Amino acid sequence: MKIKYLLLIATICVAISSCKILSPKEYRSLVAQRDSLSTRTGNLEEELSRLQNDTSRLHRKIADLNSQIADLRSNNSTLNSNLDATASKANQLAADLRKREARLKEVEEILKKRDEATNALKNKLQQALLGFQANGLTVDIRNGKVYVSLTDKLLFPSGSIVIDDKGKEALKQLAAVLNKEPDINMAVEGHTDDKKVKNLGQIKDNWDLSVLRATSVTRYLTEVEMIDPHRLTATGKGEFQPIDASNTDEARTKNRRIEIVLTPKLDELYNLITK
């Protein structure tokens, strides 16, 4: 409105200063010009107000966008940090996996060698003891170990702990193979059936019988066949690890036995495990 009044005053001043009496036509022309200027001025004022509002709105939007950009940069920094940490962890896990795979390969190679050695030993023993297999001697592999099982009738007279000649011959053949295999440890295990021991003098029960028979075999192998005693252990299992749990005479015959358990030395494997 101020602009309108100023234009009107300017128009009047121009008319007065000219000291010229206007004709009605000229007057109407001046008034028309004034009205046109007033209209255009009003439009400009409206446009100015609209532009001011738009400018304020755009400033607010730009501020919001700048805030969003700052948040995104902060989130991106956090994401990059997390990404770097995750990548570092993944690289560490990959390195650990490579080490474990290499270690696994070493262990597998050693176990493969052990199994090959165990199978070769089994074959040697089967050939050396072929003549005794009909009399209750068996050779088999269990859990990476060679088991030479000899029934009590092959080694001892009934109820005795003294090895007979037939038993000594079998042990001699066995020792001939084992003396050539210095990397094999041996455990001599005595086993009985579940019948109670009666009238055997110093032998009080099946524990005694199993232990004394195991030590008799161990003594013969070390003192007569000259196997290094550091390689042997003797244990008695009594009646508590039967081959056949049936309550029959045939099962009891199987259960009365000496088992010589042959284990390859696993120093190389032990060293790997304890690294």
ROVOLUM-250166 format. One line per field, with one value per residue: residue number from 1; x, y, z of N, C-alpha, C in turn. Coordinates in pm, whole numbers. Each point is the difference from the previous one (the first is absolute). Layout:
! residues N
pos: (NUM/...)
n.xx: (X/...)
n.yy: (Y/...)
n.zz: (Z/...)
ca.xx: (X/...)
ca.yy: (Y/...)
ca.zz: (Z/...)
c.xx: (X/...)
c.yy: (Y/...)
c.zz: (Z/...)
This chain:
! residues 275
pos: (1/2/3/4/5/6/7/8/9/10/11/12/13/14/15/16/17/18/19/20/21/22/23/24/25/26/27/28/29/30/31/32/33/34/35/36/37/38/39/40/41/42/43/44/45/46/47/48/49/50/51/52/53/54/55/56/57/58/59/60/61/62/63/64/65/66/67/68/69/70/71/72/73/74/75/76/77/78/79/80/81/82/83/84/85/86/87/88/89/90/91/92/93/94/95/96/97/98/99/100/101/102/103/104/105/106/107/108/109/110/111/112/113/114/115/116/117/118/119/120/121/122/123/124/125/126/127/128/129/130/131/132/133/134/135/136/137/138/139/140/141/142/143/144/145/146/147/148/149/150/151/152/153/154/155/156/157/158/159/160/161/162/163/164/165/166/167/168/169/170/171/172/173/174/175/176/177/178/179/180/181/182/183/184/185/186/187/188/189/190/191/192/193/194/195/196/197/198/199/200/201/202/203/204/205/206/207/208/209/210/211/212/213/214/215/216/217/218/219/220/221/222/223/224/225/226/227/228/229/230/231/232/233/234/235/236/237/238/239/240/241/242/243/244/245/246/247/248/249/250/251/252/253/254/255/256/257/258/259/260/261/262/263/264/265/266/267/268/269/270/271/272/273/274/275)
n.xx: (83/112/31/-128/5/115/-51/-106/79/79/-109/-51/117/4/-126/25/114/-79/-81/-41/-101/-30/-6/-131/29/78/-94/-97/84/20/-129/-16/95/-60/-121/56/63/-114/-62/90/-10/-134/10/81/-87/-102/68/24/-128/-45/85/-42/-127/16/60/-94/-98/64/13/-130/-38/75/-49/-125/21/49/-107/-80/63/-7/-132/-19/70/-72/-119/38/40/-117/-70/77/-19/-134/-2/80/-77/-111/54/43/-120/-58/91/-25/-132/18/80/-89/-93/84/26/-131/-22/105/-46/-124/57/75/-106/-71/108/14/-132/16/116/-66/-106/84/66/-118/-45/116/-6/-126/33/104/-78/-93/99/56/-126/17/103/-20/-42/31/98/-68/82/-24/4/-32/-61/21/-67/51/-42/110/-100/94/-101/38/-74/-58/-79/28/-19/-111/49/-107/-41/92/111/35/76/-79/50/-123/-27/108/-35/-128/37/74/-97/-81/87/11/-130/-36/98/-65/-91/111/-76/-12/-97/11/-126/39/-117/-23/-76/-106/-62/-131/61/-44/117/33/50/44/-2/112/-70/-36/14/-96/-3/24/-92/-78/30/-7/-104/-46/33/-60/-94/-16/8/-78/-80/12/-20/-90/-98/40/-131/30/21/74/-9/2/-129/-27/-120/-79/-85/42/-124/50/76/-115/43/-46/-108/-10/-101/104/26/-58/-92/-7/3/-82/-70/36/75/110/-11/77/-9/13/74/-8/127/-65/132/4/-99/60/111/-73/-56/124/1)
n.yy: (-120/-3/-100/-38/32/-54/-102/1/14/-100/-64/26/-31/-101/-28/22/-73/-67/38/-118/60/-117/-55/-19/7/110/58/-44/48/111/11/-29/92/91/-29/15/113/38/-41/55/110/-13/-22/110/66/-47/30/124/9/-38/84/93/-36/-1/120/39/-44/57/109/-14/-17/106/66/-43/35/116/4/-33/91/83/-33/14/114/33/-35/71/96/-13/4/100/55/-27/56/97/12/-6/84/72/-13/29/96/33/-11/66/82/8/16/82/56/2/48/83/33/15/60/68/23/35/68/48/28/53/61/45/32/59/57/36/29/63/51/28/40/66/44/29/45/72/30/-19/-68/114/44/-122/42/96/24/126/63/112/95/73/105/-43/-105/-76/-87/-56/-79/-50/-104/-17/-77/111/63/-32/-89/-75/124/-3/48/-128/67/-73/-112/-37/49/-60/-103/20/17/-109/-52/33/-41/-99/22/-2/-87/-18/24/72/44/-124/60/-70/-35/-75/-39/-30/-97/-3/-116/-19/-119/-21/49/-132/-8/125/-29/51/-59/120/62/40/97/-80/-84/104/56/-115/-30/125/-5/-120/47/108/-80/-87/98/50/-107/-60/76/56/12/121/-16/101/-96/-65/-25/-38/-41/-2/-55/-115/-2/124/-63/-65/-94/-103/77/-92/-59/-23/-130/11/79/-83/-93/77/13/-129/110/3/131/-5/120/13/100/50/33/90/-5/-32/-87/-50/10/-52/-91/-7/24)
n.zz: (0/70/-79/22/128/2/-73/84/109/-52/-29/121/57/-80/31/134/1/-76/103/-28/-52/64/-116/-3/-126/14/72/-84/-92/71/20/-129/-29/83/-49/-123/37/51/-112/-82/73/-1/-130/-11/77/-72/-114/54/45/-123/-57/87/-17/-135/13/88/-84/-103/79/40/-129/-37/107/-33/-129/42/81/-104/-75/104/14/-134/7/108/-57/-108/86/68/-115/-39/120/-3/-122/44/111/-76/-87/105/57/-118/-13/129/-19/-112/68/100/-94/-63/119/29/-122/14/121/-49/-104/90/79/-107/-38/125/10/-120/37/110/-74/-84/102/50/-119/-22/124/-21/-123/54/98/-89/-77/99/30/-129/47/68/-117/-32/82/-61/-102/29/-116/63/-66/111/-46/-113/72/9/-4/76/-28/118/-33/118/-77/-76/117/67/86/14/33/-97/57/-18/-85/-82/-52/-20/119/49/-78/36/127/-26/-73/98/91/-89/-11/129/7/-115/95/14/-97/46/70/113/6/104/-49/128/-54/79/26/14/-20/122/39/-6/122/-16/126/-54/-96/43/-113/-83/91/102/-45/-29/117/69/-75/14/129/-4/-82/78/106/-62/-44/123/77/-79/-50/112/12/-43/131/-47/-88/117/9/125/-41/105/-85/57/44/9/-88/7/-81/73/16/-96/59/-85/-12/-119/56/101/-93/-71/112/17/13/-75/15/-108/57/-130/49/-123/21/70/15/-129/19/109/-70/-99/80/49/-128)
ca.xx: (-83/89/47/-113/-8/118/-23/-107/57/94/-79/-60/109/38/-107/3/124/-2/-80/-78/-137/-21/-133/-60/57/136/-15/-39/118/89/-62/13/141/18/-66/80/119/-44/-27/128/69/-64/46/139/-1/-42/111/105/-40/10/142/54/-48/70/140/4/-26/118/104/-30/22/146/51/-36/84/137/-3/-4/133/89/-34/45/145/32/-34/95/125/-20/-5/136/74/-47/46/143/15/-48/99/117/-37/-9/138/60/-62/53/137/-14/-50/112/87/-67/-2/136/19/-82/68/113/-53/-52/114/60/-94/6/121/-25/-89/77/92/-81/-43/118/33/-102/29/120/-36/-86/87/89/-77/-100/-16/-67/-133/-99/-4/-58/73/-55/65/-90/26/-109/37/138/93/-5/-30/31/-76/34/-85/78/41/120/114/8/-85/-118/19/141/58/128/-17/45/91/-73/-12/132/32/-78/60/129/-27/-45/116/91/-49/1/138/39/-85/29/-92/-129/-19/-85/-71/-46/-121/-57/-147/-56/-146/-67/-7/85/117/-9/110/120/109/30/-91/-120/-119/28/97/133/30/24/125/115/23/58/141/75/29/94/130/58/42/116/114/42/6/84/-67/29/-110/-58/-106/-113/-73/-83/-121/-104/-134/-98/-112/-84/0/-21/-26/-136/-67/-98/22/21/139/75/31/102/127/49/35/125/98/102/5/120/-44/118/-30/113/33/-60/71/-17/-138/-8/64/-92/-113/42/60)
ca.yy: (120/117/22/60/142/69/19/101/130/36/38/132/98/22/80/137/65/34/124/-13/-47/-122/-24/-122/-122/-20/-39/-142/-79/-5/-89/-138/-40/-22/-127/-111/-13/-52/-145/-70/3/-101/-134/-17/-23/-140/-87/13/-78/-143/-37/-4/-126/-111/3/-53/-145/-65/3/-108/-129/-17/-31/-141/-87/3/-83/-140/-32/-19/-130/-107/-8/-63/-143/-60/-18/-117/-119/-27/-54/-138/-79/-26/-98/-130/-49/-44/-127/-101/-33/-78/-133/-68/-41/-112/-115/-54/-71/-123/-93/-54/-90/-118/-79/-68/-108/-104/-72/-86/-110/-90/-81/-94/-108/-84/-80/-96/-106/-79/-82/-105/-101/-73/-87/-109/-96/-66/-80/-73/-137/-4/59/-107/-32/108/126/91/130/96/142/75/137/31/-86/-142/-87/-144/-64/-141/-62/-54/-139/4/42/-53/-110/48/54/24/124/-40/-16/-131/4/49/145/61/3/110/126/13/50/138/82/13/114/123/45/73/119/71/112/-53/-26/-116/-18/-139/3/-128/-1/-128/-7/49/-102/29/-86/-86/-91/24/38/143/77/18/29/21/109/-60/-89/79/74/-90/-51/108/18/-117/23/113/-47/-87/82/84/-76/-108/47/120/123/110/12/134/3/-83/14/-118/36/-103/56/-87/-48/117/43/-122/8/-51/7/-109/-92/-134/-47/53/141/4/-39/118/106/-32/29/105/89/83/118/61/138/77/121/116/121/106/50/69/130/87/33/89/126)
ca.zz: (0/2/-137/-74/40/-52/-143/-18/33/-107/-118/26/-1/-140/-64/51/-40/-142/-9/-123/25/-81/-55/58/-62/52/140/6/-40/116/102/-50/22/144/38/-55/85/131/-17/-18/129/85/-45/44/145/20/-42/100/118/-35/-9/136/62/-65/45/137/-7/-57/102/96/-65/-14/134/27/-83/56/121/-45/-53/115/61/-89/10/129/-15/-93/74/89/-85/-48/115/20/-115/19/109/-51/-97/76/66/-105/-39/108/-5/-119/35/95/-75/-77/94/44/-112/-12/115/-27/-102/66/84/-90/-58/103/26/-117/17/110/-48/-93/82/76/-92/-36/116/9/-102/42/111/-50/-69/96/95/-78/51/130/-9/21/143/80/-11/-102/-15/-65/26/62/40/-36/71/-37/114/-15/106/16/101/112/-28/-82/80/135/44/71/134/27/-49/-59/-145/-47/-116/-117/18/-17/-143/-59/45/-66/-136/16/39/-114/-79/79/19/-121/-7/125/22/42/142/23/127/16/82/37/10/47/-11/121/105/114/17/119/33/-80/88/13/-86/80/-81/-142/-12/16/-113/-122/17/4/-135/-80/39/-48/-142/-8/47/-103/-114/33/55/-90/-138/5/-41/91/96/-3/-101/42/126/27/76/13/-20/63/-82/-25/-140/-78/-145/-18/131/13/113/-58/11/-114/29/106/-61/-71/94/69/-105/14/-116/-9/-76/-61/-36/-54/74/-66/43/-100/15/129/-16/-73/85/109/-52)
c.xx: (87/47/-110/-9/115/-15/-103/54/95/-74/-57/107/43/-101/7/123/-1/-79/-85/-135/-25/-142/-57/63/136/-6/-34/118/96/-54/13/142/25/-56/81/124/-35/-23/129/77/-58/46/143/8/-41/111/114/-32/14/145/64/-41/73/145/14/-20/122/116/-20/29/149/61/-30/89/144/9/-1/137/98/-25/50/152/43/-27/99/135/-9/0/139/85/-38/48/147/23/-42/100/124/-26/-6/139/67/-55/52/142/-2/-44/113/95/-60/-3/138/28/-78/67/118/-48/-51/113/62/-92/-3/122/-19/-85/73/95/-76/-44/118/39/-99/31/122/-33/-87/83/85/-76/-106/-28/-77/-145/-111/-16/-47/78/-62/80/-98/36/-124/53/147/104/-17/-21/36/-66/33/-90/86/50/125/125/17/-80/-115/35/142/42/137/-23/51/82/-68/-15/132/37/-75/62/136/-17/-44/118/95/-41/18/141/52/-79/17/-94/-140/1/-102/-66/-52/-116/-50/-150/-46/-147/-61/-16/99/114/-15/127/122/113/16/-93/-136/-126/43/94/142/38/35/133/121/28/62/148/85/41/102/141/68/52/125/122/52/18/67/-65/27/-118/-63/-116/-127/-65/-87/-117/-94/-137/-109/-105/-79/9/-15/-14/-145/-66/-102/38/13/147/85/40/109/138/62/53/128/115/107/-5/127/-35/124/-36/123/28/-48/67/-21/-140/-15/63/-88/-112/37/64/-80)
c.yy: (125/35/70/149/81/30/108/140/47/50/140/108/33/91/144/75/42/129/1/-57/-115/-4/-125/-128/-30/-45/-148/-90/-14/-92/-145/-52/-30/-135/-119/-23/-60/-151/-78/-2/-103/-141/-26/-27/-145/-96/3/-84/-151/-45/-7/-129/-121/-8/-57/-151/-76/-2/-113/-137/-30/-36/-145/-96/-4/-84/-149/-44/-26/-134/-115/-16/-68/-150/-71/-24/-121/-129/-37/-59/-145/-91/-36/-105/-139/-59/-51/-134/-114/-44/-86/-142/-80/-50/-119/-127/-64/-79/-132/-105/-64/-99/-130/-91/-77/-119/-115/-82/-96/-119/-99/-90/-103/-118/-93/-91/-107/-116/-88/-92/-115/-113/-84/-100/-117/-106/-78/-97/-85/-138/-8/48/-104/-35/117/129/83/129/93/142/63/137/31/-84/-144/-81/-143/-69/-149/-58/-64/-142/-6/28/-77/-129/58/45/37/138/-26/-28/-137/15/55/153/71/11/114/134/24/55/146/92/20/117/130/51/77/129/82/116/-44/-22/-111/6/-142/1/-141/12/-138/-6/42/-106/33/-101/-80/-83/18/58/150/88/10/21/25/119/-55/-81/82/75/-92/-62/108/20/-120/18/111/-44/-87/84/82/-81/-107/52/137/124/106/19/139/10/-69/52/-124/43/-119/64/-85/-47/113/58/-123/29/-36/-6/-111/-92/-143/-39/54/146/8/-38/118/105/-27/13/95/83/84/113/75/139/66/122/121/130/115/62/78/139/98/48/103/128/119)
c.zz: (0/-139/-82/31/-56/-149/-26/26/-109/-123/17/-7/-141/-68/46/-51/-146/-25/-128/35/-97/-52/64/-57/57/145/12/-37/116/109/-41/22/147/43/-50/85/135/-8/-10/131/96/-36/48/149/31/-35/101/124/-26/-5/138/72/-58/48/141/0/-54/99/102/-60/-14/134/37/-79/51/126/-36/-53/112/68/-85/5/130/-6/-91/67/91/-81/-51/112/26/-113/14/108/-47/-98/71/67/-102/-45/105/0/-118/26/97/-72/-80/91/42/-112/-19/112/-20/-101/59/82/-86/-61/101/32/-116/10/111/-46/-97/78/77/-88/-41/115/16/-100/36/110/-45/-72/100/90/-69/58/130/-6/17/148/86/-2/-111/0/-70/43/60/42/-25/71/-49/128/-38/119/1/109/108/-29/-88/84/131/16/82/142/33/-50/-64/-149/-42/-128/-124/7/-20/-147/-69/37/-64/-141/4/30/-116/-89/79/26/-120/-16/127/30/37/151/19/137/4/98/28/20/46/-38/134/108/111/10/129/13/-91/86/12/-83/68/-84/-146/-25/10/-123/-125/10/-8/-137/-90/35/-42/-146/-15/40/-107/-118/30/42/-94/-142/-12/-63/107/97/4/-99/47/127/15/87/7/-8/68/-98/-63/-141/-90/-149/-28/137/20/116/-51/17/-114/24/106/-56/-75/98/78/-100/51/-127/8/-97/-48/-53/-59/86/-78/45/-96/10/129/-10/-74/90/106/-49/50)
